[in-house]
Amino acid sequence: MTAAHPPTDGARVARLDGNAAGGALSEVFGVDLTDATIDCRHCRHRGILAEAVVELDSDGLVLLCRGCEHQLLSYVWSGGVRAVTFRHLGGLIIGGPSGP
């Protein structure tokens, strides 16, 4: 991932649904988050992680809000370091009823 979002260096980034983040995020959280409820602090959109937008490349992923496309979180794995940064993720609910 580049420091700029979206990338300004011409790098190609795959744009997928939130299911693409499931495996990588389970490494950090220890559970499958694809059916977790997420809230955007920016637009207040609530949905399940599987419905979010993911930009993915070989160094990491960016999870974007389906409602406003603001960055919810980023997860970068590069040079033996793993880093999660929370941006506009206002809530993450694991288990229980999901969706709006």
N, C-alpha and C positions, 0 to 999 in steps of 0.2 A: 504494500500500500504506500502511496506517496503521502506527503504531509498535506497536500492540497486535496480537497474533495469538492467536486469530482476531480479526478487527476488532470493536471494541466500539461503533463509530459507526453501525451499521446498514447499512454498505456491503455490497453484494452482491459476492461473490467466486465466480468459476466454479471448480468442483472437477472436475479432469480427470485423465487418466492422464499419465505422464511424457512421452509423445510430444508433449504440448502445450508442453513446455519446450525441445524440440529445436532449433527455429529460433533462439530467443533465446540459448540457451547456446552455440550454434555461433558467434554473433557474438563471444563472449568467448574461447572456446577454439580457434576456427578449424577444428573438426571436428564431425561429428555425434556426439553423446554418447548417443543413445537406446539404443544397444546396449552402452554401457560398463557395467562392473560397479561397483556402489556398495556400500559397507558403512556400516552405522549404528553409531556409537560407543556409543549408548545401549543398544540391545537386541541388537547383533551380527547383525542381519538382513543377509543378502547377497542381492542381486538385480540385475536390470538396470534402468537408469534409466527405461526406457519403462514399467516396472511400478510405479514410485513414484507418489505422489499429488501433484498440482500444484494449488495455489490461485493463480489468475491474475486480475489486473485490469489496468486501463489503465496503471498505473505500475510493474508488476513482477510477479514470481512468487515463490512459496515452494514448495520441494520438500520433501515430507514422506516419512518412512519408511513403507513399506507395512506393516511389522511392528508398529510402536509409535506411529506418527504424530508422532514428534518431528521438529522442523525440521532438515533436512539442510543446506540452503543457501537463501539468498535472493538474488535478483537484482533490483535496483531501477534503473529508468531514469526519471529525472524531472529537469526543469530543465536538460537538457544534460549531466547527470552520470550515469554508470553505475557501480554499486557491487555487488560480489559479497561476501556474507558467508557464511563457512562455520561452521555450528553443530555438528551431530552427524555430519557427513560424515567417516567414519574412513578411507575409501579410495575412490579413483576410478581404475579400471583401464580404459585405452583399448586396444582390440585384444586379441587372444588369446581364449581360451575365456571365455564369459560365463555368468552365472547362478551358482546356489549350488553 
